[in-house]
């Protein structure tokens, strides 16, 4: 269910909340938590269908961020953060309200997530806050993977390049859940790598790629020196 204003105040009054992250929250939460663990959200899949005109793009060249779409029989993997203590709950909730709702135009829902480690909550679902965009917001864009990849490859905002957002989510999945298939995420990842000139065999993570001077220049804003369609092979 979508959270109403009154329910949001009720959440702020709690002594413990759980937050499910599936996009930038898996690698850049920017808030303190008491515990974090891998979990999945049943019945949903990730899509790069939320344009970003602030964090990962501009009004002139919007980037792309992830949202969720209902999908029977599917699951979306991510990280759950446990925040305890009312003052901490208020602080984190208010920060996420600004980041995800005020700026990101995401809605807030409370949904059941299932811990990967069955020792957590005896493997039973935990109700967690989930931020995701719906077709009702002005930045929602249902589009092809090719279009998403093109926007991601060429856009950046105040928080950094859209490529960072994509690659770091992919890195999370390949590091922690390498056996899980996620066609949309990996298809877009491969398309972006090709567009910026990475060789087809170059699946290096973000942390390694940023050590390459030419890749680092692209991410830092010197993209005008390069043609994204050029067959540039980056080396360390």
N, C-alpha and C positions, 0 to 999 in steps of 0.2 A: 504494500500500500504506500501511496505517496504521503509524506509527512506534512501535516497542517502546521500553521504557526503555533497553535496551542500545544501540539505534540512536540514541536521543537523546543519549547520552553520546558516541557516535561523531561526531555532528554538532557537538557542543561542542568537539571536539578538532580540527576542521578549520580551515584558514586562509582559507577563502572559502565563503560561502553566498549563495544568492539567495532572496529572499522575495517571494512574489506576494501583493499586496493587491488586494482587490476591493470592500471596504467602507470602514470608517473609515481603513484603512491608506493609501488613495489620497490622503487629505487631512490625516491626523493620525497620521503614523507614530510621532512622539515618540522617535525614535532616529536616530543619525547613520549615513549610508551613504556609500559611495564613489561610487556612481553609481546613477541610476534611469532607467528607460525603460518605455515603454508596451508591453504585450504582451497576448496573449490565451491563455486556457486552453481548449483544444479539448474538446468533449464535455460541457460543463457550462453551467448557467444560474444566475443569481442568483434568490433568493427571500427575502422577509422572513418567514422561518419560524423564526427563533430569538428567543424572548422574552428581554428584558433586565430583570433585577431589580436591577441595580447601576449600570452605566454610563448606560443610557438609560431607566431606569424603576425601579420599586420592586416589592416583593412584592405590595402592594395594587393597583398599577396598572402592570403590566409594559409596557415599551416593546418595540420590535421592532428587530432587527438582521438583517443579511443572512447567509445561508448559501448553499451550492451544492447543486444537484441534478444528477445525471447526465441528459444529454439528447443523444441521438445527432444529429450534424450541427449542433449549436449551438456557440457559443463565448461565453466571458465575458471581457470586457476589463478590464484593470486596470493597476497599476503594479508593476514588478519592482524591488526594491532589492538592490544588490550590496554586501555587507559583507565586507571583507578584513581579515586580521590576526587571529590566534587570540584575543587579548584582546578585540578588538572583537566577534568572533563570539560569544564566551561572554557578553559583556555584553548584546548584542542578543537572543541566544537566551533567556537567563534572563528578560529583561524581557518578551518575548513569551510565554514560558511562563506567567508570572504573569497577564498581560493577557488572553491569548486562551484558555488552557487552564484555569488555576486559577479565574479569575473568570468567564470567558466560556463555559466548558464546551465548548470546541471541541476536535476531534481534529486531529491533525497528519498530513499526508501529504506525500510528495514526488511531484510531478507535472510533466510536461513543459509548459512555456509557450513560446509562439512570439513573438519580438520583432516589433513593427510595422516597425521600421527594419531592413531586410534586411542592412544593414552590420554589425549586431550579431550576432556569432557566425555570420556568413555566412547569417543567416536561419534557422539550424537551431534546433530546440528546446533549451531550457535547463532542467535539472532544478531546481525551486524548491520551497521550503517553502510549503505551502498549509494554512491553518487554516480548517476549516469544521465545522459542526455536523451531526450525524447524528440519525436518529430515536431512537437509543439514549439520548440525554441528556435529562434531565428538563425542559429548557426548550424543546425542539423542538415547534413547533406548525404542523401543516399546515392551512392555512385559506384562506378566500377573500381576494381583494384588498381587498374592502370592510372585512372585519374587521381586516386589517393596517392599513389606512388609518385606521380609527377609533382603534386603539391608538396609532399614531404621532402622531396629531393631539392626543392628550390626555395624553401621558406624558413624564416627564423623570426623569433620575437624576443621580448625582454628576458625570458627565461633560458633562451638558447635556441639551437637549431631543431627543426622537426626531426631531423635524422637522429639526433641524440635520443629523443623520446622513443622512436621506433626501435633503434638498436638496443637500447638498454632494457626494454621490455622483452625483446627477443633473447637477449643475454640471460635474463632471469629465467626464462623458460628452458633454454638449452643447458643452463647450469643446474637447475634444481629439478626439472621435469623433462629430461631429454627424451623419454619414451612417449610423451604425450603428443599427439598430432593436433595441429592447429593450422589448417590450410590457409585461412585468410591472413593471419599474422605472418607466416613464413613466405607466402606468395608476395606480399607487399615488400617484405624485407629483401627478397631476391631481386625484385624489380628495381628498388631504390639502389641497391648495390650496383646493378648494371648501369643505371642512369648516371651515376657519378663516376663510372669508369673503373670500378673494382673488377678484377677478374672473376670468372664464374666460380673458381675454386677458393676465392678469398672469403671465408666466413669468420674472419677474426672478430673478436668482441670489441666493443667500444673502447675499452681501456687500452687495448693494443693498437687499434687504428689511430687513436689520437697521438700516438708517439711518432706517427709518420708525418713529416713536415707538410707534404702536399695535401694530405687529408685534413690536417689541422688548419691549414690556411682556408680551405673551403668552409669548414665549420665556423671559423672566426670571422668570416665575412669577406674573404678575398676571392669569392667565386667568380668575379668578373674576369679573372685571368684564365678561366677554364671553361671549356665547352662540356656540359654534362653528358653529351652524347659521344665524346671522345673516348677511345678505348685506352684509358690510362690504367696501368697496373701499378698499384701502390705497393711499395716494399718498405721494410723496416729500415 
